[in-house]
């Protein structure tokens, strides 16, 4: 079953995504700009390539994309920084 993502675009152009599996991803504005520059080169706010970074596996994600997994069963947080 695909995850339902809640995406929050912050005023500094960073993006926070939370899904119903407890995965939280943060894409810094610098990483978003780099993804945009490497791909569609649209003005930030009109770009969409960062959405692919939100849905990829943490092992395949770009620099500047941070993943945390929150589990209510373990009361434990794992943060991956690449």
N, C-alpha and C positions, 0 to 999 in steps of 0.2 A: 504494500500500500504506500503510495507517495506521501511524503510529509506535507503538512499544511504549514506554510511559512508566514510569519508576521514580520514585515519589513518596515523598519523605521529609518527614514532619511533624516540625518541630523543637520542642523544649520551649518556645521563645519564641513559638510559634504561627506562625512563618514557614514557608514551604513551599519545598522545592527539588525540581525535576523535571528528570530527565535522560532523553533518548530515544536511540534507536539511530542517529539521524542526526547525533548530536554536538551537539544543541541542549540548552542548560542554561537553565532559567528559575528565577528566585528571586522569590517573592512575599513582601514584607515583612509583618509582623504588622499594621502599620497599614493597608496596602493591603487585606489580607484582611478586616480589620474594616470598612473602608469599603465593600468589595464586598458584604459581608454586610448591612450597614446599608441599603444601597441596594436590596437584593433580599429575601432570605428572613427576615432578622432572627432567626436562630436563635443559640443560644449557640455561641461559637467551639469547634470540636471536633465540632460536629454540623452545621456548615454545609458546603455543597458548591459554592457559586457560584464559588469560586476555581478549581475544576477547568476551568471554561470559559476562564478567563484563561490557563491552562496550554496549552490546545489552540488558541488563536487565533493568527493571524499577528502577528508582532512590530509591524507597522505599525498594527494595530488594538488593541493591548493597552492596559491602563489604567496610570495613574500608579502607581508603586510595584512594577511588574512589570518585572524586569530579565532580559534575554536575552543569552546568550553562545553563540557557535557555535564549536565546536572541530573542526578538520579535521586529521587525521594526515598528509594529503598535503602541505599547505602549511606545517605547523607554525606556524600563525597563528591568533590568536584575535580575534574581532570581538565587541565588547560594545555592545549598544544600550540606552540609558537613555532612557526617555520620561517 
